[in-house]
Amino acid sequence: MAAQPSRFPARTARGPRELLARADRLLMDAVGEDDPRERFQVAYLAALRGAAAVLGAHAASRTGREKSRSAWVLMARSAPEFVMWADYFAEHSATRAALEAGLSREISDRQADDFFDRVGAFLHDVEDLLGDGARLRPEPGWGSEVSA
């Protein structure tokens, strides 16, 4: 008797480098958002992908099933060198949750830009953790039309 195909497709694990590349793309998307609330939300998603990359890089050091589902708690536990980042992003989780729920939260352009910058710095730290070649590199010829 032939095996029946599963109703649930097999999930493939995303490697830390792929997660970082997705984080980079999200951060690039955030640049194009005119609404500071949207810019904040997209940058926050980029930070979450960065946290997933850190967790993926430290997968071997985890034991058993973690009780917390917070990416920031898990990252602080599995990668103590990122605890300050975990604390920073955890402080912004309520704002992100409120925005996702459609609640009114005022975020100025300056606040969104500062948050965006911090996410960029965090992703550079994740890149350092993962080593060379982890981040997206510009396409060949990118920026060649710009002269100094």
VMD Tcl script that draws the C-alpha trace (Angstrom):
set ca {
  {0.00 0.00 0.00}
  {1.39 3.38 -1.01}
  {1.85 6.02 1.63}
  {-0.75 8.76 1.57}
  {0.63 12.25 1.02}
  {0.46 14.42 4.10}
  {-2.17 17.15 4.25}
  {0.47 19.32 5.88}
  {3.48 20.15 3.74}
  {6.84 19.57 5.34}
  {8.37 22.73 6.68}
  {11.92 23.43 5.82}
  {14.03 25.04 8.48}
  {15.26 28.47 7.51}
  {18.93 28.92 8.08}
  {20.22 31.86 10.06}
  {21.71 33.49 6.96}
  {18.41 33.28 5.09}
  {16.61 34.78 8.08}
  {19.11 37.63 8.20}
  {18.63 38.22 4.47}
  {14.86 38.42 5.04}
  {15.47 40.85 7.90}
  {17.56 43.02 5.60}
  {14.82 43.04 2.96}
  {12.23 44.03 5.56}
  {14.44 46.83 6.81}
  {14.83 48.06 3.23}
  {11.04 47.95 2.89}
  {10.69 50.06 6.02}
  {12.62 52.88 4.37}
  {9.83 53.33 1.85}
  {7.06 53.68 4.44}
  {5.79 57.26 4.74}
  {3.70 56.58 7.86}
  {6.03 56.38 10.90}
  {3.77 53.74 12.48}
  {4.18 51.52 9.42}
  {7.92 52.20 9.33}
  {8.12 51.16 13.00}
  {6.11 47.97 12.42}
  {8.12 46.85 9.40}
  {11.41 47.59 11.20}
  {10.13 45.61 14.20}
  {9.44 42.64 11.92}
  {13.01 42.96 10.62}
  {14.26 42.82 14.22}
  {12.19 39.68 14.82}
  {13.79 38.02 11.79}
  {17.18 39.03 13.16}
  {16.29 37.45 16.49}
  {15.27 34.27 14.66}
  {18.68 34.24 12.96}
  {20.39 34.52 16.36}
  {18.22 31.72 17.73}
  {19.01 29.59 14.70}
  {22.73 30.16 15.14}
  {22.46 29.08 18.79}
  {20.13 26.13 18.16}
  {22.69 23.58 19.26}
  {22.97 25.18 22.70}
  {19.22 24.97 23.44}
  {17.95 22.07 25.42}
  {14.38 20.85 25.57}
  {11.33 22.88 24.79}
  {11.50 26.50 25.85}
  {8.57 27.73 27.93}
  {8.59 31.30 26.65}
  {7.39 32.15 23.17}
  {8.89 35.64 23.23}
  {11.71 35.92 20.74}
  {13.37 38.46 23.02}
  {13.28 36.22 26.09}
  {14.55 33.26 24.10}
  {17.32 35.32 22.51}
  {18.47 36.66 25.89}
  {18.63 33.11 27.26}
  {20.37 31.46 24.34}
  {22.68 34.33 23.35}
  {23.66 36.36 26.43}
  {25.76 38.67 24.26}
  {22.46 39.93 22.81}
  {20.67 40.55 26.13}
  {20.82 44.35 25.75}
  {19.22 44.09 22.32}
  {16.60 41.70 23.68}
  {15.74 44.17 26.45}
  {15.57 47.08 24.00}
  {13.19 45.32 21.62}
  {11.10 43.84 24.43}
  {10.47 47.41 25.61}
  {8.89 48.11 22.20}
  {6.75 44.96 22.05}
  {3.67 46.59 23.58}
  {3.78 49.38 21.00}
  {4.06 46.87 18.18}
  {1.18 44.78 19.60}
  {-1.02 47.88 19.97}
  {-0.33 48.97 16.39}
  {-1.10 45.48 15.08}
  {-4.36 45.48 17.03}
  {-5.31 48.77 15.40}
  {-4.99 50.80 18.59}
  {-3.88 54.36 18.26}
  {-0.24 54.88 19.19}
  {1.51 58.05 18.20}
  {4.96 57.52 16.79}
  {6.81 60.51 15.44}
  {9.01 60.41 12.37}
  {12.00 60.86 14.67}
  {10.98 57.91 16.88}
  {10.43 55.67 13.85}
  {13.75 56.73 12.33}
  {15.63 56.16 15.60}
  {14.03 52.72 15.93}
  {14.93 51.93 12.32}
  {18.55 52.91 13.00}
  {18.68 50.67 16.09}
  {17.29 47.73 14.13}
  {20.01 48.31 11.52}
  {22.69 48.27 14.22}
  {21.20 45.09 15.68}
  {21.26 43.38 12.29}
  {24.93 44.34 11.91}
  {25.61 42.62 15.24}
  {23.74 39.56 13.97}
  {25.87 39.68 10.83}
  {29.00 39.71 12.99}
  {27.69 36.65 14.84}
  {27.04 34.75 11.62}
  {30.31 35.71 9.95}
  {31.27 36.80 6.44}
  {28.75 36.67 3.66}
  {25.70 36.72 5.91}
  {24.10 39.97 4.73}
  {22.66 40.85 1.40}
  {25.18 42.47 -0.84}
  {24.28 44.99 -3.54}
  {23.65 43.58 -7.00}
  {26.57 43.99 -9.42}
  {26.37 47.46 -10.90}
  {24.18 48.78 -8.08}
  {24.94 52.43 -7.57}
  {27.19 52.61 -10.63}
  {25.13 55.49 -11.98}
  {26.13 57.56 -8.97}
  {29.37 59.49 -9.28}
  {31.40 61.07 -6.53}
}
mol new
graphics top color blue
foreach p $ca { graphics top sphere $p radius 0.5 }
foreach p [lrange $ca 0 end-1] q [lrange $ca 1 end] { graphics top cylinder $p $q radius 0.2 }
display resetview
